[in-house]
Amino acid sequence: MAQFRLQGSRVLAVDLGGDAVKARHGSMVAYTGQMAFKKLTGGGDGLRGMVTRRLTGEKMTVMEVKGQGTCYFADKATEISLVRLNGETLYVESDNLLCTESALHTGTSFTGLNGMSSGNGLFTTKVEGHGWAAVTSNGPAVILRVDKSMPLRVDPGAYVAHTGTLQRSLKSGAGWTTIIGEGGGEAVQIEFTGEGLVYVQPSEKATIGGDV
C-alpha cells in the first residue's frame, strides 16, 4: 500500500513498495529508487473517461507512477491537504486534485447549472473508495464542518472540495443594495446543506458569478 505524507506543506511524498498511484501529469518533482511513469488514457478511466472529459471540457491529464522508492509531487507551489477516504466520496475541482492511490476510482459528477453559473463547469471530479487522496489549494485549506442545523455558504472561487452527505445549491447574494453598488459584492454563493466537510482556500479564483 502506498504511504502518503507531506514534506513541508507544498510537497507530497509517496512511499511505494511496488504499487502505484495516479497523479496529475507533470507533477513529479523528484524521486528515489526505481519508478515507471505512464500517461493514462482519458485520465485513467479508459475510453469512457476520455469521452466524458471531452464532453465536459475537463483538461486534467493523469499519469500512473509505479515502482520501489519515494516519489515527490507538487503543483505550482500550492498547499497540499491529505484526505483519507473510507468508502466515502470526495468531490473536488479537477484543478485541485493532485494524486490518489491507484485503488481509488475517479470519475465525473454532474453539477448542472450550479457549477456552470459559479464558473466551475457542468461537471466536477469525484473520487471513491478506500485510500488517500491529495488535494491542492492556493494557501492553506480551511476545513469547515456542515451539519443539518448549520448550512454553509461558500464563495465559488474559494471552493476546493467536499465530502459527506451534502447537497449543494446556488444562492444569489444580489439585492437592491448590490445592484446600486452598495452591497458586499458577493453576487453568488454555493450553499451546502446536510452533513459533511467542505474545503475552501484563502484565495478566490475568477468565476462567472463574481462581483456585480
Backbone as ProteinMPNN parsed JSONL, in Angstrom:
{"seq_chain_A": "MAQFRLQGSRVLAVDLGGDAVKARHGSMVAYTGQMAFKKLTGGGDGLRGMVTRRLTGEKMTVMEVKGQGTCYFADKATEISLVRLNGETLYVESDNLLCTESALHTGTSFTGLNGMSSGNGLFTTKVEGHGWAAVTSNGPAVILRVDKSMPLRVDPGAYVAHTGTLQRSLKSGAGWTTIIGEGGGEAVQIEFTGEGLVYVQPSEKATIGGDV", "coords_chain_A": {"N_chain_A": [[0.84, -1.191, 0.0], [0.561, 2.205, -0.869], [2.191, 4.875, 0.829], [1.236, 7.932, 1.969], [2.557, 11.136, 2.676], [3.295, 14.406, 3.939], [5.846, 16.574, 2.834], [6.925, 19.131, 4.237], [4.581, 21.755, 3.522], [3.923, 21.93, 0.882], [4.775, 19.933, -0.735], [4.192, 16.642, -1.719], [5.025, 13.518, -0.501], [5.306, 10.216, -1.542], [5.576, 6.979, -0.569], [6.459, 4.092, -2.178], [6.034, 0.614, -2.628], [6.319, -1.158, -4.821], [3.779, -0.843, -5.643], [1.229, 1.368, -7.073], [0.366, 4.786, -7.917], [-1.977, 7.347, -8.921], [-1.442, 10.397, -10.518], [-1.416, 13.971, -11.116], [-0.469, 14.809, -14.361], [2.887, 15.563, -14.983], [3.467, 16.472, -12.445], [5.437, 15.369, -10.883], [8.317, 16.024, -8.991], [10.662, 15.006, -7.977], [12.4, 11.888, -7.318], [13.299, 8.851, -5.582], [14.923, 5.656, -5.911], [13.449, 3.149, -8.036], [11.346, 4.047, -10.588], [8.46, 4.014, -12.692], [6.777, 5.764, -15.233], [3.659, 6.45, -16.612], [1.478, 7.721, -18.976], [-1.983, 8.02, -18.626], [-4.73, 6.978, -20.51], [-7.474, 9.034, -21.135], [-7.516, 10.148, -18.578], [-7.255, 8.042, -16.856], [-9.551, 6.595, -16.689], [-10.16, 5.083, -18.845], [-11.672, 4.573, -22.144], [-14.298, 5.534, -21.781], [-13.927, 7.477, -19.802], [-12.297, 9.25, -21.217], [-13.983, 10.169, -23.284], [-15.996, 11.356, -21.728], [-14.559, 13.426, -20.508], [-13.923, 14.999, -22.726], [-16.427, 15.847, -23.493], [-17.218, 17.288, -21.246], [-15.322, 19.203, -20.992], [-13.221, 19.047, -19.237], [-9.773, 19.239, -18.468], [-7.867, 17.786, -17.217], [-4.967, 15.852, -17.041], [-3.714, 12.653, -16.462], [-1.223, 10.633, -14.878], [0.223, 7.383, -14.333], [2.167, 6.277, -11.663], [4.561, 4.001, -10.789], [6.442, 1.79, -8.757], [9.452, 1.209, -6.805], [10.4, 2.892, -3.979], [10.578, 6.397, -3.213], [8.429, 8.931, -4.276], [8.089, 12.308, -5.198], [5.722, 14.907, -5.28], [4.344, 17.954, -6.601], [2.597, 21.045, -7.228], [2.863, 23.953, -8.726], [3.7, 25.265, -6.406], [1.535, 25.227, -4.66], [-0.494, 24.76, -1.689], [-0.903, 21.641, 0.069], [-3.334, 19.252, 0.982], [-4.114, 16.295, 2.769], [-6.465, 13.752, 2.246], [-8.288, 11.254, 3.706], [-10.072, 8.538, 2.591], [-12.676, 6.41, 3.483], [-14.496, 4.622, 2.129], [-16.133, 6.715, 1.523], [-17.166, 9.446, -0.663], [-15.234, 11.772, -2.408], [-15.697, 14.956, -3.595], [-14.25, 17.044, -5.898], [-12.717, 19.888, -7.388], [-11.285, 19.544, -10.604], [-8.875, 20.85, -11.109], [-7.753, 20.926, -8.633], [-7.056, 18.419, -7.771], [-4.421, 16.419, -6.943], [-3.125, 13.874, -6.503], [-3.838, 10.359, -6.167], [-4.364, 7.23, -4.468], [-3.969, 4.199, -6.315], [-6.038, 2.416, -6.0], [-8.316, 3.863, -5.612], [-11.266, 5.009, -7.211], [-11.764, 7.209, -9.878], [-13.976, 9.596, -11.295], [-16.597, 11.445, -12.943], [-18.961, 13.909, -11.868], [-22.168, 15.238, -12.318], [-22.91, 18.623, -12.042], [-24.601, 20.495, -13.014], [-26.446, 23.537, -13.589], [-25.639, 24.793, -11.29], [-22.852, 24.43, -11.053], [-21.996, 25.524, -13.516], [-22.876, 28.199, -13.429], [-21.42, 29.145, -11.319], [-18.94, 29.162, -12.322], [-17.392, 26.907, -12.262], [-17.845, 24.872, -14.016], [-19.85, 22.303, -15.715], [-19.475, 19.798, -14.695], [-17.912, 17.989, -11.993], [-15.026, 16.49, -10.454], [-15.084, 13.238, -9.039], [-14.014, 11.144, -6.398], [-13.738, 7.901, -5.269], [-13.899, 5.239, -2.798], [-11.475, 3.386, -0.875], [-8.731, 4.804, 0.603], [-5.936, 7.134, 0.124], [-6.077, 10.55, -0.866], [-4.695, 13.434, -2.411], [-5.054, 16.876, -2.214], [-4.912, 20.098, -3.666], [-4.504, 23.615, -2.855], [-4.798, 27.2, -3.081], [-2.984, 28.623, -0.888], [-3.178, 27.668, 2.626], [-5.594, 25.172, 3.113], [-8.865, 25.564, 4.481], [-10.878, 23.697, 6.567], [-14.208, 23.179, 6.845], [-16.944, 22.288, 8.86], [-20.167, 20.991, 8.184], [-23.447, 20.727, 9.369], [-26.815, 19.454, 9.888], [-28.188, 21.471, 11.166], [-26.824, 23.738, 10.602], [-26.29, 25.281, 7.868], [-23.923, 26.025, 5.213], [-22.419, 28.665, 3.434], [-20.455, 29.316, 0.584], [-18.008, 31.122, -1.21], [-17.862, 30.769, -4.707], [-15.351, 30.918, -5.971], [-13.61, 30.247, -3.974], [-14.102, 27.664, -3.277], [-12.983, 24.307, -2.956], [-13.23, 21.456, -2.44], [-15.388, 18.742, -1.263], [-16.739, 16.438, 1.189], [-18.941, 13.821, 2.369], [-22.529, 13.666, 3.134], [-23.73, 15.845, 1.491], [-25.712, 18.427, 0.077], [-25.63, 20.643, -2.632], [-26.372, 23.956, -3.618], [-27.082, 26.772, -5.668], [-26.966, 30.078, -4.619], [-28.18, 33.381, -4.716], [-26.594, 36.375, -3.899], [-27.279, 38.821, -4.578], [-28.938, 41.823, -4.177], [-31.048, 44.75, -3.894], [-29.269, 46.654, -2.818], [-26.851, 45.664, -3.706], [-27.086, 45.912, -6.461], [-27.118, 48.707, -6.835], [-24.62, 49.253, -6.12], [-23.861, 49.288, -3.435], [-23.662, 47.026, -1.996], [-22.183, 43.984, -0.625], [-20.753, 42.866, -2.686], [-20.5, 40.178, -3.244], [-21.953, 38.297, -5.361], [-22.918, 35.706, -5.921], [-23.274, 32.643, -4.205], [-22.324, 29.337, -3.095], [-24.428, 27.14, -1.51], [-24.229, 24.789, 1.068], [-25.885, 22.041, 2.402], [-26.836, 19.573, 4.866], [-24.734, 16.952, 6.023], [-21.287, 17.008, 6.507], [-17.931, 17.743, 5.274], [-16.356, 20.684, 4.099], [-13.921, 21.947, 1.952], [-12.135, 24.877, 1.688], [-10.297, 27.528, 0.086], [-8.003, 30.177, 0.949], [-8.131, 32.092, -1.078], [-9.414, 33.526, -4.005], [-10.447, 32.282, -7.065], [-11.125, 33.416, -10.418], [-14.538, 33.643, -11.335], [-17.63, 33.037, -13.152], [-19.874, 34.029, -11.882], [-19.077, 36.276, -10.28], [-18.254, 39.361, -8.707], [-20.825, 41.821, -8.7]], "CA_chain_A": [[0.0, 0.0, 0.0], [1.311, 3.449, -0.933], [2.141, 5.692, 2.037], [1.223, 9.36, 1.66], [2.968, 12.031, 3.755], [3.667, 15.73, 3.464], [7.21, 17.038, 3.025], [6.525, 20.523, 4.307], [3.159, 21.896, 3.217], [3.721, 22.109, -0.549], [5.299, 18.777, -1.457], [3.657, 15.349, -1.304], [5.934, 12.377, -0.626], [4.59, 8.941, -1.58], [6.461, 5.819, -0.482], [5.909, 2.987, -2.965], [6.697, -0.672, -2.48], [5.903, -1.977, -5.95], [2.421, -0.484, -6.001], [1.122, 2.507, -7.973], [-0.555, 5.885, -7.629], [-2.345, 8.184, -10.064], [-1.104, 11.771, -10.182], [-1.504, 14.949, -12.193], [0.643, 14.685, -15.3], [3.889, 16.607, -14.853], [3.578, 16.956, -11.066], [6.598, 14.788, -10.203], [9.446, 16.948, -8.878], [11.866, 14.236, -7.657], [12.11, 10.549, -6.794], [14.403, 7.953, -5.272], [14.575, 4.291, -6.242], [13.092, 2.827, -9.408], [9.973, 4.465, -10.878], [7.993, 3.999, -14.075], [5.732, 6.759, -15.422], [2.833, 6.099, -17.762], [0.32, 8.581, -19.172], [-3.202, 7.22, -18.67], [-5.718, 7.418, -21.485], [-8.738, 9.505, -20.576], [-7.419, 10.462, -17.163], [-7.217, 6.842, -16.037], [-10.853, 5.932, -16.687], [-10.348, 4.416, -20.111], [-12.363, 5.265, -23.227], [-15.45, 6.254, -21.25], [-13.437, 8.677, -19.144], [-11.786, 10.171, -22.221], [-15.131, 10.785, -23.934], [-16.645, 12.229, -20.746], [-13.769, 14.638, -20.313], [-14.05, 15.836, -23.912], [-17.759, 16.449, -23.464], [-17.35, 18.206, -20.117], [-14.322, 20.265, -21.058], [-12.158, 18.866, -18.24], [-8.473, 19.172, -19.114], [-6.926, 17.123, -16.334], [-4.237, 14.721, -17.608], [-3.271, 11.837, -15.329], [-0.189, 9.631, -15.123], [0.409, 6.343, -13.322], [3.541, 6.165, -11.179], [4.68, 2.689, -10.161], [7.828, 1.416, -8.523], [10.003, 1.0, -5.462], [11.105, 4.088, -3.552], [9.752, 7.535, -2.815], [8.204, 9.903, -5.34], [7.669, 13.604, -4.662], [4.824, 15.612, -6.195], [3.967, 19.317, -6.243], [1.939, 21.747, -8.326], [2.938, 25.413, -8.699], [3.927, 25.688, -5.015], [0.284, 25.31, -3.913], [-0.552, 23.984, -0.449], [-1.464, 20.307, -0.135], [-4.064, 18.628, 2.092], [-4.352, 14.866, 2.6], [-7.833, 13.343, 2.558], [-8.401, 9.805, 3.826], [-11.413, 8.06, 2.277], [-13.016, 5.074, 3.974], [-15.76, 4.29, 1.492], [-16.871, 7.926, 1.177], [-16.87, 10.056, -1.953], [-14.67, 13.117, -2.396], [-15.993, 15.769, -4.773], [-13.151, 18.009, -5.927], [-12.455, 20.512, -8.678], [-10.201, 18.799, -11.244], [-7.632, 21.616, -10.974], [-7.251, 20.801, -7.265], [-6.718, 17.027, -7.444], [-3.007, 16.204, -7.252], [-2.683, 12.483, -6.512], [-4.681, 9.406, -5.437], [-3.964, 5.829, -4.526], [-4.497, 3.565, -7.519], [-7.259, 1.679, -5.672], [-9.452, 4.779, -5.638], [-11.868, 5.203, -8.528], [-12.068, 8.598, -10.209], [-14.971, 9.777, -12.342], [-17.159, 12.785, -13.0], [-20.293, 14.078, -11.301], [-22.862, 16.363, -12.935], [-23.315, 19.673, -11.106], [-25.65, 21.28, -13.659], [-26.327, 24.991, -13.628], [-24.914, 25.253, -10.104], [-21.441, 24.527, -11.373], [-21.753, 26.416, -14.64], [-23.083, 29.579, -13.019], [-20.361, 29.534, -10.388], [-17.683, 29.205, -13.044], [-16.633, 25.678, -12.048], [-18.165, 23.902, -15.042], [-21.027, 21.463, -15.538], [-19.1, 18.561, -14.019], [-16.79, 18.033, -11.068], [-14.392, 15.182, -10.315], [-15.385, 12.516, -7.799], [-13.049, 10.1, -6.046], [-14.473, 6.974, -4.402], [-13.233, 4.022, -2.361], [-10.685, 3.395, 0.354], [-7.352, 5.193, 0.352], [-5.547, 8.528, 0.283], [-6.081, 11.499, -1.974], [-4.022, 14.7, -2.105], [-5.783, 17.993, -2.81], [-4.156, 21.343, -3.588], [-5.257, 24.859, -2.655], [-3.999, 28.423, -3.064], [-2.95, 28.927, 0.535], [-3.606, 26.537, 3.449], [-7.037, 24.921, 3.048], [-9.658, 25.611, 5.703], [-11.873, 22.62, 6.536], [-15.398, 23.634, 7.566], [-17.935, 21.236, 9.068], [-21.571, 21.334, 7.956], [-24.427, 19.778, 9.904], [-28.182, 19.74, 9.46], [-28.682, 22.692, 11.796], [-25.952, 24.859, 10.264], [-25.852, 25.305, 6.465], [-22.711, 26.793, 4.946], [-22.324, 29.306, 2.125], [-19.062, 29.451, 0.178], [-17.761, 31.813, -2.468], [-17.481, 29.765, -5.71], [-13.931, 30.985, -6.264], [-12.845, 29.723, -2.847], [-14.431, 26.251, -3.095], [-11.999, 23.333, -3.422], [-13.71, 20.082, -2.42], [-16.213, 18.402, -0.104], [-17.084, 15.04, 1.437], [-20.122, 13.657, 3.216], [-23.857, 13.681, 2.509], [-24.038, 17.257, 1.333], [-26.384, 18.91, -1.117], [-25.16, 21.98, -2.964], [-27.283, 24.74, -4.438], [-26.582, 28.107, -5.96], [-27.756, 31.132, -3.993], [-27.811, 34.724, -5.151], [-26.425, 37.363, -2.847], [-27.579, 40.119, -5.173], [-30.175, 42.505, -3.8], [-31.093, 46.135, -4.374], [-28.049, 47.38, -2.426], [-25.773, 45.203, -4.565], [-27.3, 46.453, -7.798], [-26.76, 50.124, -6.885], [-23.208, 49.386, -5.784], [-23.61, 49.456, -2.011], [-23.672, 45.728, -1.327], [-20.888, 43.403, -0.297], [-20.053, 42.485, -3.893], [-20.518, 38.731, -3.438], [-23.244, 38.136, -6.03], [-23.357, 34.317, -5.95], [-22.609, 31.725, -3.276], [-22.766, 27.942, -3.083], [-24.912, 26.746, -0.185], [-24.14, 23.367, 1.379], [-26.748, 21.573, 3.493], [-26.632, 18.161, 5.162], [-23.644, 16.692, 6.957], [-20.038, 16.716, 5.832], [-16.828, 18.681, 5.374], [-16.105, 21.482, 2.901], [-12.57, 22.502, 1.895], [-12.083, 26.162, 1.0], [-8.965, 28.116, 0.047], [-7.998, 31.6, 1.284], [-7.838, 32.801, -2.316], [-10.553, 33.359, -4.899], [-10.195, 32.276, -8.5], [-12.153, 34.129, -11.174], [-15.714, 32.856, -11.689], [-18.64, 33.751, -13.938], [-20.794, 34.717, -10.962], [-18.302, 37.031, -9.305], [-18.829, 40.603, -8.212], [-21.773, 42.548, -9.524]], "C_chain_A": [[0.884, 1.253, 0.0], [1.108, 4.248, 0.352], [2.267, 7.164, 1.65], [1.686, 10.15, 2.887], [3.387, 13.364, 3.142], [5.12, 16.019, 3.794], [7.134, 18.562, 3.045], [5.041, 20.609, 3.988], [2.867, 21.932, 1.725], [4.268, 20.968, -1.397], [4.697, 17.512, -0.852], [4.71, 14.279, -1.547], [5.113, 11.095, -0.565], [5.613, 7.811, -1.595], [5.79, 4.632, -1.169], [6.729, 1.727, -2.766], [6.287, -1.631, -3.573], [4.489, -1.681, -6.397], [2.433, 0.805, -6.826], [0.192, 3.568, -7.412], [-0.89, 6.579, -8.948], [-2.128, 9.637, -9.662], [-1.304, 12.675, -11.396], [-0.255, 14.855, -13.07], [1.601, 15.867, -15.145], [4.112, 17.097, -13.442], [4.75, 16.351, -10.294], [7.738, 15.803, -10.175], [10.75, 16.227, -8.535], [11.441, 12.822, -7.266], [13.405, 9.829, -6.468], [13.968, 6.539, -5.611], [14.284, 4.128, -7.725], [11.615, 3.15, -9.643], [9.691, 4.366, -12.368], [6.802, 4.945, -14.178], [4.975, 6.448, -16.713], [1.634, 7.039, -17.838], [-0.909, 7.705, -19.362], [-4.206, 7.821, -19.645], [-6.989, 7.847, -20.795], [-8.686, 9.771, -19.101], [-7.474, 9.242, -16.277], [-8.53, 6.103, -15.992], [-11.173, 5.299, -18.032], [-11.099, 5.265, -21.126], [-13.544, 6.085, -22.721], [-15.02, 7.558, -20.578], [-12.948, 9.708, -20.136], [-12.934, 10.9, -22.916], [-15.83, 11.761, -22.992], [-15.881, 13.521, -20.584], [-13.824, 15.559, -21.526], [-15.391, 16.551, -23.921], [-17.876, 17.507, -22.38], [-16.33, 19.33, -20.138], [-13.239, 20.139, -20.005], [-10.833, 18.617, -18.948], [-7.429, 18.471, -18.258], [-6.302, 15.913, -17.029], [-3.566, 13.977, -16.462], [-2.175, 10.88, -15.772], [-0.205, 8.601, -13.997], [1.886, 6.296, -12.969], [3.636, 4.864, -10.388], [6.148, 2.376, -9.927], [8.164, 1.167, -7.072], [10.79, 2.242, -5.08], [10.138, 5.172, -3.121], [9.659, 8.521, -3.969], [7.622, 11.171, -4.723], [6.859, 14.363, -5.717], [4.543, 17.022, -5.675], [3.311, 19.957, -7.459], [1.952, 23.25, -8.067], [3.026, 25.976, -7.275], [2.625, 25.89, -4.237], [0.367, 24.447, -2.656], [-1.262, 22.654, -0.709], [-2.147, 19.82, 1.142], [-4.265, 17.153, 1.766], [-5.76, 14.518, 3.061], [-7.87, 11.82, 2.579], [-9.85, 9.409, 3.575], [-11.582, 6.636, 2.778], [-14.398, 4.69, 3.455], [-16.583, 5.507, 1.118], [-16.508, 8.375, -0.243], [-16.331, 11.463, -1.727], [-15.038, 13.799, -3.699], [-14.983, 16.906, -4.792], [-13.033, 18.604, -7.325], [-11.224, 19.848, -9.298], [-8.856, 19.517, -11.124], [-6.981, 21.424, -9.607], [-6.886, 19.372, -6.868], [-5.299, 16.733, -7.897], [-2.665, 14.737, -7.424], [-3.662, 11.618, -5.735], [-4.013, 8.035, -5.457], [-4.645, 5.176, -5.711], [-5.8, 2.819, -7.256], [-8.504, 2.567, -5.695], [-9.948, 4.96, -7.066], [-12.167, 6.678, -8.738], [-13.048, 8.65, -11.368], [-15.449, 11.21, -12.342], [-18.573, 12.782, -12.439], [-20.921, 15.339, -11.883], [-23.295, 17.366, -11.868], [-24.377, 20.586, -11.697], [-25.374, 22.768, -13.633], [-25.603, 25.536, -12.412], [-23.434, 25.437, -10.407], [-21.16, 25.521, -12.475], [-21.871, 27.877, -14.224], [-21.994, 30.064, -12.08], [-18.995, 29.571, -11.056], [-16.859, 27.95, -12.904], [-16.975, 24.587, -13.056], [-19.361, 23.039, -14.692], [-20.73, 20.194, -14.732], [-17.985, 18.826, -13.024], [-16.243, 16.615, -10.937], [-14.816, 14.533, -9.001], [-14.395, 11.373, -7.637], [-13.718, 9.204, -5.011], [-13.606, 5.791, -3.994], [-12.519, 4.177, -1.045], [-9.241, 3.74, 0.009], [-7.138, 6.69, 0.507], [-5.693, 9.292, -1.016], [-5.39, 12.768, -1.502], [-4.673, 15.807, -2.908], [-4.968, 19.267, -2.631], [-5.084, 22.538, -3.36], [-4.294, 26.029, -2.702], [-4.002, 28.987, -1.653], [-3.452, 27.731, 1.32], [-5.127, 26.378, 3.421], [-7.66, 25.02, 4.434], [-10.753, 24.557, 5.576], [-13.035, 23.022, 7.436], [-16.419, 22.509, 7.659], [-19.343, 21.775, 8.859], [-22.44, 20.291, 8.634], [-25.83, 20.259, 9.547], [-28.721, 21.043, 10.031], [-27.899, 23.93, 11.364], [-25.483, 24.772, 8.816], [-24.629, 26.205, 6.311], [-22.793, 27.385, 3.55], [-20.861, 29.617, 1.818], [-18.992, 30.241, -1.12], [-17.29, 30.783, -3.5], [-15.992, 29.753, -6.012], [-13.047, 30.441, -5.17], [-13.08, 28.232, -2.628], [-13.358, 25.352, -3.706], [-12.606, 21.941, -3.536], [-14.688, 19.899, -1.26], [-16.424, 16.896, -0.023], [-18.349, 15.005, 2.286], [-21.408, 13.671, 2.417], [-24.33, 15.116, 2.402], [-24.774, 17.516, 0.027], [-25.91, 20.333, -1.371], [-26.166, 22.674, -3.881], [-26.718, 26.14, -4.593], [-27.526, 29.137, -5.357], [-27.243, 32.487, -4.473], [-27.708, 35.643, -3.956], [-26.774, 38.755, -3.333], [-28.934, 40.641, -4.707], [-30.13, 43.927, -4.31], [-29.81, 46.891, -4.028], [-26.861, 46.949, -3.274], [-25.869, 45.848, -5.938], [-26.867, 47.911, -7.88], [-25.338, 50.367, -6.372], [-22.901, 49.56, -4.322], [-23.627, 48.137, -1.25], [-22.27, 45.228, -1.078], [-20.103, 42.961, -1.512], [-20.029, 40.999, -4.164], [-21.871, 38.347, -4.019], [-23.795, 36.72, -5.922], [-22.575, 33.518, -4.92], [-23.126, 30.308, -3.512], [-23.199, 27.611, -1.667], [-24.836, 25.237, -0.045], [-25.055, 23.056, 2.561], [-26.54, 20.071, 3.667], [-25.542, 17.984, 6.197], [-22.382, 16.327, 6.181], [-18.999, 17.791, 6.062], [-16.636, 19.39, 4.037], [-14.706, 22.085, 3.007], [-12.6, 23.797, 1.087], [-10.658, 26.704, 1.068], [-9.042, 29.608, 0.339], [-7.597, 32.451, 0.086], [-8.978, 32.524, -3.269], [-10.101, 33.361, -6.35], [-11.355, 32.971, -9.206], [-13.288, 33.195, -11.538], [-16.678, 33.717, -12.471], [-19.523, 34.585, -13.033], [-20.08, 35.515, -9.908], [-19.009, 38.303, -8.879], [-19.804, 41.21, -9.207], [-21.348, 44.016, -9.534]], "O_chain_A": [[1.837, 1.348, 0.774], [0.005, 4.297, 0.897], [3.272, 7.585, 1.077], [1.258, 9.867, 4.007], [3.781, 13.434, 1.978], [5.577, 15.744, 4.903], [7.262, 19.211, 2.006], [4.315, 19.631, 4.167], [1.703, 21.962, 1.325], [4.23, 21.025, -2.626], [4.692, 17.333, 0.366], [5.227, 14.145, -2.657], [4.317, 10.906, 0.355], [6.417, 7.701, -2.521], [4.694, 4.221, -0.79], [7.959, 1.766, -2.74], [5.945, -2.782, -3.301], [4.037, -2.203, -7.416], [3.493, 1.283, -7.23], [-0.649, 3.297, -6.556], [-0.19, 6.424, -9.949], [-2.573, 10.064, -8.597], [-1.355, 12.216, -12.537], [0.87, 14.828, -12.57], [1.183, 17.024, -15.173], [4.87, 18.045, -13.238], [5.031, 16.772, -9.172], [8.088, 16.377, -11.206], [11.831, 16.767, -8.771], [10.282, 12.581, -6.927], [14.466, 10.149, -7.003], [12.773, 6.242, -5.603], [14.802, 4.868, -8.561], [10.739, 2.595, -8.979], [10.569, 4.603, -13.198], [5.921, 4.937, -13.319], [5.574, 6.214, -17.762], [0.863, 7.146, -16.885], [-0.893, 6.763, -20.154], [-4.491, 9.018, -19.607], [-7.529, 7.116, -19.965], [-9.7, 9.639, -18.417], [-7.712, 9.363, -15.075], [-8.629, 5.075, -15.321], [-12.334, 5.012, -18.324], [-11.169, 6.489, -21.011], [-13.765, 7.206, -23.18], [-15.651, 8.6, -20.752], [-13.149, 10.906, -19.938], [-12.868, 12.113, -23.115], [-16.211, 12.858, -23.398], [-16.477, 14.597, -20.528], [-13.778, 16.78, -21.371], [-15.482, 17.716, -24.308], [-18.558, 18.515, -22.569], [-16.454, 20.299, -19.39], [-12.406, 21.038, -19.88], [-10.779, 17.866, -19.922], [-6.234, 18.553, -18.543], [-7.015, 15.052, -17.545], [-2.93, 14.584, -15.601], [-2.191, 10.378, -16.895], [-0.592, 8.898, -12.867], [2.749, 6.278, -13.847], [2.886, 4.65, -9.436], [6.996, 2.654, -10.775], [7.292, 0.947, -6.231], [11.74, 2.613, -5.769], [9.012, 4.889, -2.712], [10.667, 8.899, -4.565], [6.769, 11.11, -3.837], [7.251, 14.451, -6.881], [4.509, 17.255, -4.467], [3.453, 19.47, -8.581], [1.149, 23.759, -7.284], [2.482, 27.042, -6.989], [2.603, 26.64, -3.261], [1.183, 23.53, -2.566], [-2.112, 22.555, -1.594], [-1.608, 19.958, 2.24], [-4.553, 16.799, 0.623], [-6.194, 14.938, 4.133], [-7.526, 11.171, 1.591], [-10.754, 9.883, 4.262], [-10.743, 5.77, 2.53], [-15.334, 4.466, 4.222], [-17.62, 5.373, 0.468], [-15.673, 7.773, -0.918], [-16.893, 12.243, -0.959], [-14.734, 13.294, -4.78], [-14.865, 17.65, -3.819], [-13.227, 17.91, -8.323], [-10.233, 19.613, -8.608], [-7.813, 18.869, -11.047], [-5.8, 21.721, -9.433], [-6.451, 19.14, -5.74], [-4.999, 16.789, -9.089], [-1.988, 14.373, -8.386], [-4.254, 12.074, -4.757], [-3.212, 7.724, -6.339], [-5.762, 5.544, -6.075], [-6.587, 2.609, -8.179], [-9.623, 2.063, -5.788], [-9.159, 5.053, -8.006], [-12.758, 7.324, -7.873], [-12.965, 7.855, -12.304], [-14.783, 12.093, -11.802], [-19.289, 11.784, -12.524], [-20.279, 16.388, -11.936], [-23.968, 17.002, -10.904], [-24.994, 21.368, -10.974], [-24.223, 23.205, -13.654], [-25.015, 26.615, -12.474], [-22.837, 26.458, -10.065], [-20.196, 26.283, -12.394], [-21.052, 28.703, -14.625], [-21.68, 31.254, -12.046], [-18.005, 29.963, -10.437], [-15.724, 27.912, -13.379], [-16.445, 23.48, -12.961], [-19.833, 23.028, -13.556], [-21.638, 19.592, -14.158], [-17.207, 19.766, -13.184], [-16.928, 15.649, -11.274], [-14.897, 15.203, -7.971], [-13.996, 10.727, -8.606], [-14.208, 9.689, -3.991], [-12.704, 5.384, -4.725], [-12.9, 4.991, -0.204], [-8.604, 3.047, -0.784], [-8.023, 7.419, 0.955], [-5.469, 8.766, -2.106], [-5.486, 13.135, -0.331], [-4.827, 15.702, -4.125], [-4.395, 19.494, -1.565], [-6.282, 22.477, -3.634], [-3.11, 25.876, -2.4], [-4.904, 29.732, -1.27], [-4.095, 26.853, 0.745], [-5.86, 27.334, 3.676], [-7.062, 24.614, 5.43], [-11.476, 24.531, 4.58], [-12.866, 23.185, 8.645], [-16.726, 21.855, 6.662], [-19.671, 22.877, 9.3], [-22.195, 19.093, 8.489], [-26.005, 21.336, 8.976], [-29.614, 21.655, 9.446], [-28.268, 25.05, 11.719], [-24.4, 24.251, 8.55], [-24.342, 27.037, 7.172], [-23.182, 26.707, 2.598], [-20.124, 30.111, 2.671], [-19.814, 30.054, -2.018], [-16.396, 29.992, -3.198], [-15.425, 28.694, -6.282], [-11.862, 30.193, -5.394], [-12.341, 27.596, -1.876], [-12.885, 25.594, -4.816], [-12.517, 21.308, -4.587], [-14.814, 20.763, -0.393], [-16.307, 16.178, -1.016], [-18.771, 16.017, 2.845], [-21.392, 13.687, 1.186], [-25.221, 15.547, 3.134], [-24.488, 16.895, -0.996], [-25.8, 21.134, -0.443], [-26.732, 22.065, -4.789], [-25.968, 26.621, -3.744], [-28.738, 29.075, -5.561], [-26.039, 32.704, -4.615], [-28.601, 35.695, -3.11], [-26.598, 39.742, -2.619], [-29.951, 39.96, -4.839], [-29.244, 44.27, -5.092], [-29.313, 47.675, -4.836], [-25.965, 47.749, -3.543], [-24.866, 46.275, -6.509], [-26.302, 48.322, -8.893], [-24.904, 51.508, -6.21], [-21.784, 49.944, -3.976], [-23.609, 48.12, -0.019], [-21.291, 45.944, -1.288], [-18.905, 42.702, -1.404], [-19.573, 40.587, -5.231], [-22.824, 38.101, -3.28], [-25.009, 36.539, -5.84], [-21.365, 33.69, -4.774], [-24.213, 30.106, -4.052], [-22.427, 27.781, -0.723], [-25.307, 24.494, -0.906], [-25.004, 23.728, 3.591], [-26.121, 19.381, 2.738], [-25.436, 18.769, 7.139], [-22.402, 15.453, 5.314], [-19.157, 18.647, 6.933], [-16.741, 18.774, 2.977], [-14.351, 22.665, 4.033], [-13.04, 23.808, -0.062], [-9.905, 26.383, 1.988], [-10.042, 30.247, 0.011], [-6.826, 33.402, 0.213], [-9.463, 31.395, -3.336], [-9.46, 34.303, -6.815], [-12.442, 33.097, -8.644], [-13.049, 32.078, -11.997], [-16.585, 34.945, -12.473], [-19.88, 35.714, -13.37], [-20.445, 35.439, -8.735], [-20.228, 38.317, -8.709], [-19.612, 41.111, -10.419], [-22.001, 44.844, -10.17]]}, "name": "protein", "num_of_chains": 1, "seq": "MAQFRLQGSRVLAVDLGGDAVKARHGSMVAYTGQMAFKKLTGGGDGLRGMVTRRLTGEKMTVMEVKGQGTCYFADKATEISLVRLNGETLYVESDNLLCTESALHTGTSFTGLNGMSSGNGLFTTKVEGHGWAAVTSNGPAVILRVDKSMPLRVDPGAYVAHTGTLQRSLKSGAGWTTIIGEGGGEAVQIEFTGEGLVYVQPSEKATIGGDV"}
